[in-house]
Structures are given as structure tokens and as C-alpha cells.
Amino acid sequence: MSSEQTTSIIHPPKERIGRLFKPVQWLLLISVSLVFSVLLHDWNVPASLLVGPMIIGIAMGTNGATISMPKPLYLGAQSVLGVMIGGSMTVGILTSFASDWPMILGIAAITLVASSFLGWILCVKQVLPGTAGIWGSTPGAASAMVIMADAFGADARLVAFMQYVRVVIVVAVASSVANFWVDPEMLAAMGPHEWFPAFDLGGFAITLCLVVACCFIGFKSGLPSGPLLVSIIVTMILHVGGFVDVVLPEWFLGLTYAMIGWVIGLKFTPPVLRHAAQALPKILLSIFVLIGFCAGISVLLVVFMGVDPLTAYLATSPGGLDSVAIIAASTNVDLSFILVLQATRFFMVLLFGPPLARLVARRTAHHVQNRMNGSP
């Protein structure tokens, strides 16, 4: 092998976008995302302010972009979203949870078990090396699963790939499903969209102080997705208690959605794609099986509880709490019901996901080792 070939393997040439200066990459990312998001919004695509930046982030990440979202901004975006979710909680939602908690916990538990079973199949069939399939199949709490997988010795790159591919597909499918239920006549009656309406400046300042405080406490707590979790809990308590009214202008939420979309999109780098290329078809199959399974649960909600189809689908969708909340907030659905189910599953994944994944991973590793050694 020549020295030039060796050099190209150790230091692969940068993709075109990666050759640009980072300020130019950021300018390209922001400007194209802005134009694309506005176009998607004009085409009535739900969660366009998340989907647009995410698609542009994927396009740039897979073409060698070397930029990444600064951690303080991403943590702040999580906190803003948590405050938005917490501010959507009402006494009625808590009452709904109190009356339907067996059903809510049951749906969350079934989804968690089903995802673990799919991950177990991926590991036993050795679609992915080691126990990456277990961690990658767990719904929600993507960043926490990546961290836990790395600590347990799984390939964090593959786990991150599986987690964020699922998030992208779930967002795309959920947006398409939501768009199917949008009433064109209702949209036409709404008239032109106003991006910068008047808002309560004092209330916005109080909300920002709450965001900063919750973000700091959440980060210092050491919890996975701490800024998001702490913001949801604290804001819910304050809002339900009547101590604060959350004021978040749409343009500000749009910036938050864009940051989350960029973080997801920029995860898809050329090395990660090359590393997962061979397993991609089976990974996609497992993702669509999980989406289909959750859609089946939503049908049961429609038939036996009278929940409208879009609300039921978004409530059971195996995406992240943040992305599903953004889609739900942009459509005419029962937001409270969706948030109750999604938040419950989110907490269950954080609480039971890692120990369940470790348990299945140990069993799977033992099973694979016995099979390699010829044991029954």
C-alpha cells in the first residue's frame, strides 16, 4: 500500500462543506434552514420549524460539515422546550392521569418491552456488533441511552445512529400523518400567518429567568436530559399553582426548534454512516416495526376510548418527547393527552430503560457467547 493511500485512510479527505470556514458553514446552515422552514410552513407542513432545520442539518452533516451546536445553547433549547411543555400542563391533565393511570402506565410499559424485544433480536441475529441494538432500540431519551451504552461498552456511534435515525423517521412520519388530518378550509380561514405578533414583554422576561434557572439546576443535577426534565417539573408546579404564566413568542420557539433540529441533523456524519451502512436496511426495518406497533396501540385508543386518531397516534409515537411535543403544538389535537402519555413514557424510559437494557444486554451477550462456543 502506498504512503498516499495510507495517509488517505488515516486522514480521510474532507467533504466539500467541511472545507469551508466554520463561520461560513454556520451562515449556510442558518440561512438555508430559514428559507426552507418558511417554505415548509407555507406548504402547511406540521412542525416545519423543526423539520426544516433538521433536514438541512442532515444534508450538511452527511456532506462533511465540521460544526456542532454549542452545548450551552442546546441545553438552553431543552430548557425552553421543557418550560413550554410544563406551561401546557393543567389541573385537568393531572386529573386525567389520576383517572387513567393504569392505561397510561400500561401503554408506556408495553412500548418499552416491545422495543427491548426488537433490540434483543438485532443482537441475537448479530445485525449490529455487541449490544448496540439493545441501547439503540430504546424509545426516547436518546442522549441518555448513548451515554449509558458507551459506559457499558457498546459502540456509541451505532447507538447514536439508531437513536437519531429513529427520531428523524418518527418526525417525518408523524408530520406526514398530521398533515393528512389538516383541514385546508380551516387553514384558508385563518388568513396570512403573523410571525411577530405583540406579546407580554414582562411575562416573557419572567419566563426567560425561569428557563435560565431551570437549565442551571437541571445541568447541575446530573440527570440525563436534566434541563428538560427539571424545566417540565418546576414549570408545571408553578403554572398549575397559578404562580406563573408562560410567555414564549413563536419566533423564540422557532429558534428553539431549529437548534434541536440542527443537533439531530448534524449527528449524521460520513464516518457514522459508513460505519452503519451494512446494517442500515435491518435497522430501518426494526424502526418501522416499532412505529407500526405503536400505531397499533393508537388504534386501540381510538376504538375503545374514543380518542381522535391524530391525538392517539402522536400520543403513542415512539419519538422523543421534545419532537413529538413540537409537532403536537402545531396541530389541532388534544395536547394534554399527548403530553401525559409521552411524558410518562419518557420518565419510565429514564427510570427503567438503562437497567432493562443492561439486563437484556447481559442475557444476549451470554446467549451469543454460548452459540459461538457451540453450547446449546
Phi, psi and omega per residue, in radians:
M1 nan 2.316 -3.090
S2 -1.281 2.840 3.141
S3 -1.149 -0.556 3.122
E4 -1.162 -0.704 3.115
Q5 -1.139 -0.733 3.113
T6 -1.064 -0.750 3.141
T7 -1.097 -0.686 -3.117
S8 -1.185 -0.486 3.117
I9 -1.340 -0.782 -3.118
I10 -1.228 -0.741 -3.137
H11 -2.156 1.393 -3.092
P12 -1.060 2.530 -3.126
P13 -1.098 2.520 -3.136
K14 -1.238 2.552 3.015
E15 -1.211 2.940 -3.019
R16 -0.977 -0.840 -3.085
I17 -1.129 -0.603 -3.139
G18 -1.135 -0.298 3.122
R19 -1.398 -0.278 -3.140
L20 -1.329 2.680 3.046
F21 -1.111 2.577 -3.073
K22 -1.025 -0.708 3.078
P23 -1.039 -0.596 3.113
V24 -1.213 -0.690 3.100
Q25 -1.084 -0.746 3.123
W26 -1.116 -0.736 3.125
L27 -1.074 -0.739 3.125
L28 -1.125 -0.795 -3.124
L29 -1.065 -0.842 -3.064
I30 -1.193 -0.819 -3.059
S31 -1.158 -0.811 -3.126
V32 -1.177 -0.678 3.115
S33 -1.077 -0.706 -3.133
L34 -1.088 -0.850 -3.124
V35 -1.109 -0.791 -3.088
F36 -1.165 -0.679 3.139
S37 -1.129 -0.733 3.116
V38 -1.112 -0.706 3.107
L39 -1.091 -0.808 3.125
L40 -1.073 -0.688 3.120
H41 -1.123 -0.715 3.106
D42 -1.151 -0.452 3.094
W43 -1.545 0.142 3.074
N44 1.104 0.612 3.062
V45 -1.430 2.112 3.121
P46 -1.052 2.540 3.128
A47 0.975 0.647 -3.117
S48 -1.065 -0.527 -3.121
L49 -1.310 -0.204 2.980
L50 -1.725 -0.808 -3.053
V51 -1.135 -0.755 -3.114
G52 -1.035 -1.006 3.099
P53 -1.028 -0.612 3.138
M54 -1.130 -0.772 3.135
I55 -1.118 -0.769 3.123
I56 -1.139 -0.665 3.087
G57 -1.083 -0.726 3.094
I58 -1.097 -0.777 -3.132
A59 -1.052 -0.723 -3.125
M60 -1.337 -0.696 -3.137
G61 -1.090 -0.724 -3.129
T62 -1.325 -0.167 3.075
N63 -1.896 0.403 2.946
G64 1.587 0.278 3.099
A65 -1.013 2.443 -3.085
T66 -1.883 0.181 -3.118
I67 -1.658 2.778 3.056
S68 -2.621 2.687 -3.103
M69 -1.184 2.207 3.067
P70 -0.971 2.388 -3.047
K71 -1.015 -0.742 3.135
P72 -1.033 -0.659 3.133
L73 -1.181 -0.709 -3.139
Y74 -1.168 -0.729 3.089
L75 -1.109 -0.680 3.089
G76 -1.114 -0.679 3.107
A77 -1.114 -0.703 3.069
Q78 -1.047 -0.737 -3.106
S79 -1.169 -0.707 3.094
V80 -1.049 -0.788 -3.139
L81 -1.126 -0.685 3.098
G82 -1.094 -0.706 3.099
V83 -1.137 -0.692 3.105
M84 -1.084 -0.784 3.140
I85 -1.145 -0.812 3.133
G86 -1.063 -0.631 3.119
G87 -1.255 -0.276 3.102
S88 -1.495 -0.229 -3.130
M89 -1.332 2.437 3.123
T90 -2.328 3.036 3.080
V91 -1.058 -0.622 3.134
G92 -1.083 -0.640 3.121
I93 -1.159 -0.793 3.137
L94 -1.105 -0.661 3.080
T95 -1.120 -0.689 3.117
S96 -1.091 -0.720 3.120
F97 -1.144 -0.713 -3.116
A98 -1.098 -0.586 -3.103
S99 -1.501 -0.482 -3.060
D100 -2.012 0.331 -3.014
W101 -1.051 -0.600 3.111
P102 -1.081 -0.739 3.129
M103 -1.159 -0.736 -3.108
I104 -1.134 -0.832 3.124
L105 -1.145 -0.631 3.137
G106 -1.122 -0.766 3.123
I107 -1.103 -0.768 3.139
A108 -1.107 -0.732 -3.122
A109 -1.172 -0.732 3.139
I110 -1.087 -0.738 3.130
T111 -1.108 -0.724 -3.140
L112 -1.140 -0.735 3.120
V113 -1.151 -0.743 -3.141
A114 -1.087 -0.737 3.135
S115 -1.155 -0.660 3.108
S116 -1.142 -0.655 3.106
F117 -1.119 -0.733 3.092
L118 -1.108 -0.732 3.096
G119 -1.100 -0.664 3.107
W120 -1.096 -0.715 3.102
I121 -1.093 -0.755 3.135
L122 -1.057 -0.653 -3.130
C123 -1.306 -0.789 -3.117
V124 -1.097 -0.697 3.119
K125 -1.378 -0.047 3.116
Q126 0.981 0.677 3.023
V127 -1.147 -0.656 3.081
L128 -2.141 2.606 -3.135
P129 -1.201 2.547 3.072
G130 1.110 -2.395 -3.066
T131 -1.936 0.396 -3.088
A132 -1.051 -0.618 -3.115
G133 -1.084 -0.590 3.135
I134 -1.106 -0.906 -3.081
W135 -1.228 -0.617 -3.107
G136 -1.261 -0.379 -3.088
S137 -1.538 -0.235 -3.084
T138 -1.181 2.185 -3.060
P139 -1.347 2.309 3.099
G140 1.392 2.965 3.114
A141 0.921 0.843 -3.041
A142 -1.015 -0.836 -3.091
S143 -1.108 -0.668 3.125
A144 -1.135 -0.706 3.140
M145 -1.153 -0.643 3.112
V146 -1.127 -0.773 3.141
I147 -1.116 -0.815 -3.133
M148 -1.121 -0.695 3.134
A149 -1.088 -0.743 3.136
D150 -1.113 -0.705 3.128
A151 -1.161 -0.498 -3.105
F152 -1.571 -0.018 3.072
G153 1.660 0.085 3.092
A154 -1.397 2.862 3.140
D155 -1.330 1.838 -3.063
A156 -1.111 -0.511 3.139
R157 -1.116 -0.763 3.133
L158 -1.213 -0.663 3.111
V159 -1.103 -0.811 3.110
A160 -1.062 -0.703 3.136
F161 -1.069 -0.859 3.138
M162 -1.072 -0.778 -3.095
Q163 -1.083 -0.823 -3.039
Y164 -1.406 -0.465 2.989
V165 -1.111 -0.745 3.112
R166 -1.090 -0.741 3.133
V167 -1.050 -0.791 -3.127
V168 -1.081 -0.815 -3.108
I169 -1.145 -0.743 3.134
V170 -1.096 -0.743 3.117
V171 -1.087 -0.780 -3.130
A172 -1.102 -0.795 -3.124
V173 -1.178 -0.778 -3.123
A174 -1.117 -0.686 3.106
S175 -1.123 -0.698 3.126
S176 -1.158 -0.753 3.115
V177 -1.104 -0.759 3.134
A178 -1.111 -0.687 3.138
N179 -1.135 -0.531 3.133
F180 -1.124 -0.547 -3.096
W181 -1.613 -0.069 -3.126
V182 -1.227 2.316 3.141
D183 -1.547 1.958 -3.115
P184 -1.028 -0.630 -3.136
E185 -1.146 -0.655 3.119
M186 -1.149 -0.719 3.127
L187 -1.121 -0.705 -3.132
A188 -1.138 -0.613 -3.128
A189 -1.238 -0.376 -3.113
M190 -1.286 -0.360 3.129
G191 1.350 -3.011 -3.107
P192 -1.130 2.538 -3.091
H193 -1.380 2.385 3.106
E194 -1.806 1.951 -3.040
W195 -1.360 -0.527 -3.033
F196 -2.227 1.130 3.098
P197 -1.255 2.873 3.096
A198 -1.163 2.594 3.127
F199 -2.569 2.897 -3.113
D200 -1.337 1.823 -3.077
L201 -1.136 -0.693 3.120
G202 -1.130 -0.751 3.095
G203 -1.117 -0.633 3.111
F204 -1.144 -0.703 3.122
A205 -1.113 -0.737 3.102
I206 -1.106 -0.728 3.121
T207 -1.083 -0.723 3.122
L208 -1.105 -0.701 3.087
C209 -1.074 -0.706 3.105
L210 -1.116 -0.716 3.119
V211 -1.051 -0.846 -3.107
V212 -1.106 -0.785 -3.116
A213 -1.106 -0.799 -3.131
C214 -1.163 -0.654 3.119
C215 -1.097 -0.770 -3.136
F216 -1.132 -0.818 -3.135
I217 -1.120 -0.739 -3.138
G218 -1.113 -0.685 3.124
F219 -1.179 -0.757 -3.120
K220 -1.233 -0.397 -3.112
S221 -1.188 -0.433 -3.119
G222 1.373 0.052 3.118
L223 -1.246 2.542 2.985
P224 -1.052 2.292 -3.080
S225 0.961 0.666 -3.096
G226 -0.961 -0.839 3.133
P227 -1.020 -0.618 3.118
L228 -1.248 -0.842 -3.085
L229 -1.125 -0.857 -3.113
V230 -1.093 -0.697 3.137
S231 -1.118 -0.713 3.114
I232 -1.081 -0.855 -3.044
I233 -1.172 -0.869 -3.082
V234 -1.131 -0.804 -3.120
T235 -1.138 -0.680 3.118
M236 -1.048 -0.789 3.140
I237 -1.086 -0.809 -3.110
L238 -1.184 -0.687 -3.093
H239 -1.256 -0.809 3.129
V240 -1.108 -0.613 3.128
G241 -1.339 -0.092 3.104
G242 1.398 0.312 -3.100
F243 -1.563 -0.330 -3.099
V244 -2.640 2.486 2.995
D245 -1.935 2.129 -3.089
V246 -1.317 2.230 3.099
V247 -2.151 1.905 -3.139
L248 -2.311 1.777 3.129
P249 -1.044 2.677 -3.076
E250 -1.101 -0.655 -3.137
W251 -1.116 -0.591 3.128
F252 -1.261 -0.737 3.062
L253 -1.092 -0.627 3.098
G254 -1.041 -0.724 3.073
L255 -1.087 -0.713 3.113
T256 -1.095 -0.824 3.129
Y257 -1.056 -0.705 -3.124
A258 -1.100 -0.736 3.127
M259 -1.062 -0.758 3.128
I260 -1.137 -0.716 3.092
G261 -1.088 -0.712 3.118
W262 -1.145 -0.721 3.131
V263 -1.047 -0.779 3.128
I264 -1.122 -0.858 -3.050
G265 -1.135 -0.743 -3.078
L266 -1.252 -0.164 3.053
K267 -1.176 -0.383 -3.050
F268 -1.521 1.452 -3.126
T269 -1.686 2.752 3.128
P270 -0.949 -0.762 3.120
P271 -1.057 -0.705 3.135
V272 -1.145 -0.725 3.134
L273 -1.126 -0.740 3.127
R274 -1.126 -0.649 -3.108
H275 -1.162 -0.543 -3.046
A276 -1.860 0.089 -3.005
A277 -1.008 -0.800 -3.062
Q278 -1.142 -0.601 -3.087
A279 -1.573 -0.057 -3.011
L280 -0.984 -0.832 -3.120
P281 -0.995 -0.757 -3.120
K282 -1.266 -0.571 3.059
I283 -1.108 -0.798 3.127
L284 -1.077 -0.712 3.125
L285 -1.053 -0.782 -3.132
S286 -1.123 -0.635 3.130
I287 -1.147 -0.797 -3.123
F288 -1.205 -0.541 3.058
V289 -1.113 -0.760 3.129
L290 -1.142 -0.721 3.095
I291 -1.076 -0.757 3.122
G292 -1.123 -0.681 3.116
F293 -1.087 -0.798 -3.140
C294 -1.166 -0.602 3.077
A295 -1.116 -0.635 3.081
G296 -1.086 -0.685 3.086
I297 -1.118 -0.666 3.141
S298 -1.114 -0.587 3.088
V299 -1.080 -0.703 3.102
L300 -1.088 -0.660 3.104
L301 -1.123 -0.680 3.139
V302 -1.165 -0.784 -3.050
V303 -1.266 -0.788 -2.982
F304 -1.716 -0.313 -3.117
M305 -2.076 -0.106 3.100
G306 1.273 0.342 3.105
V307 -1.282 2.454 3.133
D308 -1.169 2.601 -2.978
P309 -0.996 -0.758 -3.093
L310 -1.172 -0.743 3.092
T311 -1.049 -0.783 -3.131
A312 -1.111 -0.723 -3.118
Y313 -1.142 -0.828 -3.124
L314 -1.167 -0.581 3.141
A315 -1.145 -0.569 -3.084
T316 -1.805 -0.067 -3.094
S317 -1.042 2.350 -3.045
P318 -1.463 0.609 3.085
G319 -1.591 -3.028 3.080
G320 -1.340 2.693 3.116
L321 -1.012 -0.688 -3.086
D322 -1.138 -0.873 -3.083
S323 -1.174 -0.710 3.130
V324 -1.160 -0.661 3.114
A325 -1.104 -0.667 3.124
I326 -1.129 -0.781 3.124
I327 -1.115 -0.783 -3.116
A328 -1.099 -0.659 -3.107
A329 -1.189 -0.333 -3.099
S330 -1.741 0.121 -3.115
T331 -2.280 2.923 -3.114
N332 -1.578 1.452 -3.104
V333 -2.344 3.054 3.062
D334 -1.450 1.538 -3.038
L335 -1.056 -0.652 -3.093
S336 -1.098 -0.772 -3.137
F337 -1.098 -0.738 -3.140
I338 -1.100 -0.798 -3.098
L339 -1.149 -0.639 3.123
V340 -1.072 -0.865 -3.108
L341 -1.185 -0.768 -3.111
Q342 -1.166 -0.739 -3.135
A343 -1.161 -0.689 3.116
T344 -1.066 -0.824 3.131
R345 -1.133 -0.653 3.125
F346 -1.035 -0.817 3.140
F347 -1.181 -0.646 3.125
M348 -1.166 -0.661 3.100
V349 -1.115 -0.767 3.126
L350 -1.131 -0.645 -3.068
L351 -1.399 -0.828 -3.028
F352 -1.855 -0.289 -3.088
G353 -1.028 -0.968 -3.119
P354 -1.048 -0.867 3.121
P355 -1.117 -0.620 3.098
L356 -1.160 -0.738 3.115
A357 -1.119 -0.710 3.122
R358 -1.127 -0.719 3.138
L359 -1.088 -0.870 -3.136
V360 -1.128 -0.645 3.138
A361 -1.106 -0.738 3.120
R362 -1.111 -0.815 3.137
R363 -1.071 -0.722 -3.109
T364 -1.179 -0.782 3.138
A365 -1.060 -0.696 3.120
H366 -1.154 -0.712 -3.141
H367 -1.124 -0.792 -3.122
V368 -1.143 -0.706 -3.133
Q369 -1.121 -0.728 3.100
N370 -1.107 -0.675 -3.135
R371 -1.185 -0.653 3.111
M372 -1.186 -0.553 -3.134
N373 -1.489 -0.052 3.113
G374 1.494 0.181 3.140
S375 -1.367 2.694 3.127
P376 -1.242 nan nan
